Amino acid sequence: MSEEVKDHEASSPKTIWRTFWILLAITIGEILFAVLIAPKMGGKLIPNLLYAVLSLMKAGYIISEFMHMKYEVKNLIRTVGLPCLLLIWLITALAMEGTSWKHMMNKPMPEGAEMEHTASK
C-alpha cells in the first residue's frame, strides 16, 4: 500500500468519527466518575490521579491521531514526547514547590525572629 493511500485512510471521516466516539467515551467516563463515585471517596488523591491519567490518555490519543504521530518513526515520536514529559515534570515540581512555600509561610515565626524590613522601621 502506498503512503498516499495510508495518509488518505488516516484522514477519512470514518477514522475521525471513531476518534470522536473514543474521546467522548473517555470524557463521559470522567464526568460519571466525578459525579457518582468521587464524592463518595474520602480523599482527593485517587480521583485527581485518575483525572490526570485519563487526560493524558486523551492527549496522547489526540496527538497520535490528529498529528499522525502513530505513522511516524519512533525517534520522531521520542523527540516530541520527551519535552512533553519534561514539561509535565516541571509543572509537578513547581506545584509541589508552591505548596511547600505556602505551608512554610503559614507557620508562625519563632520567638525573637523578626523580618529585616520590619526591624528597620
C-alpha positions as CSV (number, residue, x, y, z in Angstrom):
1,M,0.0,0.0,0.0
2,S,1.4,3.4,-1.0
3,E,2.0,6.2,1.5
4,E,-0.7,8.3,-0.1
5,V,-3.3,5.7,0.5
6,K,-2.2,5.3,4.1
7,D,-2.4,9.1,4.7
8,H,-5.8,9.2,3.0
9,E,-7.1,6.4,5.2
10,A,-5.8,8.2,8.3
11,S,-7.8,11.3,7.4
12,S,-11.0,9.5,6.4
13,P,-14.3,10.6,8.0
14,K,-14.6,7.0,9.5
15,T,-11.4,7.5,11.4
16,I,-12.3,10.9,12.6
17,W,-15.7,9.7,13.8
18,R,-14.1,6.7,15.6
19,T,-11.7,9.1,17.3
20,F,-14.6,11.3,18.3
21,W,-16.5,8.4,19.9
22,I,-13.4,7.2,21.7
23,L,-12.7,10.6,23.2
24,L,-16.4,11.1,24.0
25,A,-16.5,7.8,25.9
26,I,-13.4,8.7,27.9
27,T,-14.9,12.1,28.7
28,I,-18.3,10.7,29.7
29,G,-16.4,8.2,31.9
30,E,-14.6,11.1,33.6
31,I,-17.8,13.0,34.2
32,L,-19.6,10.0,35.6
33,F,-16.7,9.2,37.9
34,A,-16.7,12.9,39.1
35,V,-20.4,13.0,39.7
36,L,-21.2,9.5,41.0
37,I,-18.0,7.9,42.5
38,A,-15.6,10.7,43.5
39,P,-17.9,12.4,46.1
40,K,-18.2,9.1,48.0
41,M,-14.4,8.7,48.2
42,G,-12.7,10.1,51.3
43,G,-9.6,11.6,49.8
44,K,-8.8,13.6,46.7
45,L,-5.6,11.8,45.6
46,I,-7.1,8.9,43.7
47,P,-9.7,10.9,41.8
48,N,-7.1,13.5,40.9
49,L,-4.7,10.8,39.7
50,L,-7.5,9.2,37.7
51,Y,-8.3,12.6,36.1
52,A,-4.7,13.1,35.2
53,V,-4.2,9.7,33.7
54,L,-7.4,9.9,31.6
55,S,-6.5,13.4,30.4
56,L,-3.0,12.2,29.4
57,M,-4.7,9.3,27.6
58,K,-6.9,11.6,25.7
59,A,-4.0,13.9,24.9
60,G,-1.9,11.0,23.7
61,Y,-4.7,9.7,21.5
62,I,-5.3,13.1,20.0
63,I,-1.6,13.5,19.2
64,S,-1.4,10.1,17.7
65,E,-4.5,10.5,15.5
66,F,-4.6,14.2,14.5
67,M,-0.9,14.9,14.4
68,H,-0.4,11.5,12.6
69,M,2.3,10.6,15.1
70,K,1.5,6.9,15.1
71,Y,2.6,6.7,11.5
72,E,6.0,8.3,12.2
73,V,9.3,6.7,13.1
74,K,10.0,6.0,16.7
75,N,12.8,8.6,17.1
76,L,10.5,11.4,16.0
77,I,7.9,10.3,18.5
78,R,10.5,10.3,21.2
79,T,11.7,13.7,20.1
80,V,8.3,15.1,20.6
81,G,7.4,13.0,23.7
82,L,10.5,13.8,25.8
83,P,9.9,17.5,26.0
84,C,6.3,16.8,26.9
85,L,7.3,14.6,29.8
86,L,9.8,17.2,31.0
87,L,7.1,19.8,30.9
88,I,4.8,17.6,33.0
89,W,7.7,17.1,35.4
90,L,8.3,20.9,35.5
91,I,4.7,21.6,36.3
92,T,4.6,19.0,39.0
93,A,7.8,20.3,40.6
94,L,6.6,23.9,40.5
95,A,3.2,22.9,42.0
96,M,5.0,21.0,44.8
97,E,7.3,23.9,45.5
98,G,4.4,26.3,45.6
99,T,2.6,24.1,48.1
100,S,5.7,23.9,50.2
101,W,6.2,27.7,50.1
102,K,2.5,28.2,51.1
103,H,2.8,25.9,54.1
104,M,6.1,27.5,55.1
105,M,4.6,31.0,55.0
106,N,1.6,29.9,57.2
107,K,3.8,28.8,60.1
108,P,4.2,31.2,62.9
109,M,7.6,32.8,63.2
110,P,9.8,31.6,66.2
111,E,10.2,33.9,69.2
112,G,12.7,36.7,68.7
113,A,12.8,36.3,65.0
114,E,11.9,39.4,63.0
115,M,11.9,40.2,59.4
116,E,14.6,42.6,58.3
117,H,12.2,45.1,56.7
118,T,10.2,45.4,60.0
119,A,13.3,45.8,62.1
120,S,14.5,48.8,60.0
121,K,11.3,50.8,60.5
